[in-house]
Amino acid sequence: MTEPVETMWAERYLAVRRQGTWEYAERTRDITAAVIVAVDGEGFVLLVEQYRVPIGRACLELPAGTCRR
């Protein structure tokens, strides 16, 4: 059985929710986002290195971001 989702707090753009032992942030408004799969001339996929606070280290990702409407 799925645990109920509890809203711990919510503001204009972000909400923090809890479900069982998991806590997570969620956007409260629709966003438009894009992910880019960049391939060089030799067929290699290009990744970016981003520092991520939740894991305390850098990780490799596909380039991505939000888009203006």
DAKAQUI-V16708 format. One record per pair of residues at least 12 apart in sequence whose ideal C-beta (glycine too) atoms are under 10 Angstrom apart, sorted by sequence separation. I is the first residue (numbers start at 1). J is the second residue. If there is no record, write none. Layout:
BEGIN
i;j
I;J
I;J
END
This chain:
BEGIN
i;j
5;17
6;18
14;26
15;27
36;48
47;59
48;60
49;61
5;18
6;19
14;27
15;28
47;60
48;61
50;63
4;18
5;19
6;20
13;27
14;28
47;61
48;62
50;64
3;18
4;19
5;20
8;23
13;28
14;29
47;62
48;63
3;19
4;20
8;24
10;26
12;28
13;29
46;62
47;63
48;64
2;19
3;20
5;22
6;23
8;25
11;28
12;29
45;62
46;63
2;20
3;21
10;28
13;31
3;22
5;24
7;26
5;26
7;28
38;62
37;62
38;63
35;61
36;62
37;63
35;62
36;63
35;63
36;64
25;54
34;63
35;64
36;65
24;54
34;64
35;65
33;64
34;65
33;65
34;66
33;66
34;67
32;66
33;67
31;66
32;67
31;67
32;68
32;69
31;69
27;66
30;69
END
